[in-house]
Amino acid sequence: MTPLTAFRARPARAARRRSSAATPPWLFAAPALVVYALVVLHPAVSGVVYAFTDWSGIGQDMSFVGLANFRTLLGDEQAMGSIGNTLLLTVAIVAVQNGVGLLLALGVHAKLKSRALLRVIFFAPVVVSPVMVAFLWKYIYNPDPAAGLNGLLGLEVDWLGDPSMALWSIAGMVVWQYAGYSMVIFLAGLEGVPKELHEAAMIDGAGTWQRFRYVTWPLLAPAVTINLMLSTIGGLKLFDQIFAATNGGPGYATETLSTVLYKQAFVFGKFGYSTAIALVLALFVAAVSLVQVYYLRGREVSA
């Protein structure tokens, strides 16, 4: 490039820089914001509006009913029972899934030759469709004494047909599928624990449990926060496995808020009432998540 050409190119580059600097940054995000508004915000706001109507889901014929749907929810024994099932299922999933995930993470984090293969095996169920997992476990939970889990353990239990066992059987299949997900998050936390701290603790005479209790566990606080949040939200809105395995049965033994709102909308045609249930579920999940964030973030700071 000759000096004359370079001199002429400088003003052009400066003009392009001024033009790009004059463009508002939000303009680049506008297409994505429009899509987000149409796909997420508009349906969400519409759902809130429908929660206060008696819309049947067909046509535009509806009327405003105020808080009638919410009063119906409070007086609906099936819906109120599903709230209890949802909470029990969530507590079981959160406790067992994270406990098993932590144990798996500690196991495969050790210096084992097969640790890479074990990580793949334990994580594999996570990528399988929840519906496929439900049908797989329906076979495993076969009530026939000679088949599935009964045949393996020599039992005669109707895992999904007994009201006292069905809810815990659902929790078992969910834990089996997502414990590997919790394991991966805990593994990321374990990889971030400095080896020097363990070496210093060993020099001071700390045993395996003491090193875990006073060195590893406090530094796993961010991983614990993420795992508890994800498993809690997943448990509160669980639907696929229940719908495919029991459809809320036997009776109402495995009915949750998610299955109730589905049936009210697509079986009974009460879309207004179902959106009221969905709104209550969304607000409940948001409230629980905020409490968890407040408490667990405080724990991270103190750790």
N, C-alpha and C positions, 0 to 999 in steps of 0.2 A: 504494500500500500504506500503510495507516494505521500509526502507531507501535506500536499494540497487536498488529497482525498480524505486523509485522516482528519484534517481541519473541518471539512464539510460534514463528516460523519458525526462529529461531536454534537452539534446542535440537534441533529435528528435523535440521537440517543437521549439527550437531555429532555427533548419534547416528549418522548415516550415515557420517561420516568415521571415527568410532571403529569401526564395523562393518567398513568396508573395510580399515582398518589392522589389524584383528584377523585378517583372512583371510590365510593363508600364501601368499606369491607363487607357490610351486611348484604350488599347486592350479590356477592358471590354465593352466599348461603340462602338466598331467596328461593331458588327452585326446590331445594331440600325442605325448606320451611313450609312451602306451599303443599308439597306432598305430605309432610308430617301433619299439617293442619287438616287435610282432607281425609287421611287414613286413620289418624289417632284422635286429634282434638275434636273434630266434628262428631264422630260416633260417641265419644265419651260424653260430650255435652248433651247430645241427643238422648243418651241413656239416662242422664240425670233428669231430663224433662219428662221422659216416658215413665219414670218411677212414680210420678205424681198423677198419672192418668190411668184409665182402664183400657188402654189400647190392647187389641186382640192379636196384633201382629199382621193383620191383613187390612189393606186399605188405609184411609185416613180418618175413619170414623172413630173418634175417641173423645172423652170428656175429662176435665180436670176433677180429680177426686181428693186432692189434698194429701193428708197423711193416712188415708184409709188403708193403703197397701202396707204401710209400716205397722198399723194397728193389727191388720190381719196377720202379719208375720209374727207379732208378739203372741197372738192367740192360736197360732198354728202349732199343734203338738209335734207334727212331723218335722217342721222347720226348726223348732227349738231343740228337739232331740238331735237333729243333724249338727247343731252348733256344738253340743257336747261331744258327739262323735268326731267332729273336726278338730276340737281341742285335744282330745285323747290321742287321736292319730298323729297330730303334729308333735305333741310332747314325746311320744314313742319314737317317731322318726328322727327328731332332732337329737335325742339322747343316744339312741343306738347307732344311728348312722355316723355321727361324729366320733363316738367312742370307737367303733370298728374302724373308721377311716384313720383315726390317730394311731391305732395299733398297727394297721397295715403300713402306714407311713414309717413308723419307727422300725418295723420289720424289714422293709425293702430299702430303708436308708442305711442299714448295716452293710458291712463289706461282704456281701454274698456274691458268688460268681453268677448266680441266676437272677440277680435283682432286676436287670433290664427286662427279662422275660416275665418276671412276676408283675412288674408294673403294667406291662401290656395286658396280661391276663386279668388283673384286678380292675383295670380301667375299661376293658372291652364291653361289659354290660351297659356302660353309660351311653354308648353310641347306638344301642339297639332301640328300636321304637318302643315306647311304653306299652302300646297295645300288643305288640308281639311278646313282650315280657309277661304281660298278663295272661295271654293264652298259654305260654310256656309253663307258667306257674299253676294254671288251672289243671294241667296234666300232672305236675308234681304234687299238687294237693288232691289228687284223685282219691275219693273216699274208699275205693277198693282196697282191702287189706293187703292184696298182693301186688299193688301197683304204686308207683311214685314214692313219695316220702313215707307213706305207711308201710310199704313193702320193705323199704330200706331200714326203717327203725323198728319194724315189727309191731306197729300200732294199728288201731282201728278208729281213727279220728276223722270226722267230716269237717275238714279245715275251713271250707267256705260255706258249708251248709249249716253249721252250728252257730247260732247267734252269739254265743260266748267266745267263739274262736275266730269268727270271720274278720273282725276289725284288725286283730293282731296278725292274722295271716296276710292281710293287705299290707300292713306295716312291714312285715318280713320281706315281701317281694320288692317293696320300694327301697328298703335298706340294701338288699342284695344288688339292686341296680345302681344306686347312687353312692354307695360307700366308697367306690373307686374314685369318684369325683372329689369327695372330701379328702381322700388320700392324697391326690395330686396337689391340692391346695396346701395341705399340711407339709407335704414334701418340699414345696417351694419355701415354706417358712423354715423348715429344718436346714435347707441348703444355705439360708442366710444367717445361721447361728455361727459366730466365729469359733474356729477350732481352738484358738488360744485360750478362750474362756474355759473350755472343758479341760484343757491341759493344766491350766492354773488351778482349777478345782481339784483335779486328780493329785496334783502336788500337795495341796492342802489336806488331802486325805478323804475327800468326798467320794462316797460310793455311787453306784449307778443311779439309784433312786434319788439321792441328794442332788446329783448333777442335773437330773431331769427336773426335779422340783424347783430348784433355785437358779438354774441357768437356762435350760431349754424352754420350760413352760412359760416363764415371763416373756421371753423373746418370741414366742408363738402367738402373742396376743393379736396381732393383725390378722393372722390366718384363722384364728378362732372366731374373730369378728365376722369375717367373710363367710365362713362355713355356717355359723349359726344363723346369719341373715338369710343365706340362700336356702338352707334346709327348712327354716321356719316358713318362709314365703311359699316354698314348694309344697310343704305339708298343708298349709291353710287353703291353698287353691287346688289341691289334688283332685283330679277328675278321671283321666284316661284309664288308669289301672282299675279303679273302682267300677267304672262303667263297663269295661270289657270283662272283668272277672265276676262281678256279682250284681251289677246294675242297682246297687243300693241295698240288696237283700243279704241274707234272708229276712223278710219283713222289712224293717227299717234299720237293721243292725249295722250296716255300713253306709248309711245315707249321710252325705255331707252337704254343706251349703252349695257346693258346686253342682252336685247331682240334683238337688232339689230345684235350683233355679233352671237347670236344663229341662227337667220334666215339666215344670210350670210353664215354660215358654213353648217347647216343641211337642209336648204331649197333650197338655190341657189348653194351650193357646192363650195363656194369661201373660202376655209380654209385659204389661205394666207392672204386675206383681213380681215377675221374675227380675225385671230391671231394678226394682226396689231391693230385692234380695242381693243382687249383684252390687248395688251401691253400698249396702250394709257391709258386705264382704270386703269390698275395696277399702272402705273407711277403716274397718277392723284391721286389715293387713297393714295399712299405712300407719295406724296407731301403734301396733305391735312393733313395726320396723323402727319407728322413731324412738320408742322406749329402748329397744335393743341398741340402737346407734348411740344414744345418750349414755347408757350404762357401759357398753363395751368400749367406746372411745375413751371414757374416763379410766377404764381399766388399762387401756394401752398407755395412756399418759403416766399412770402410777407405776406401770411396769418399766 
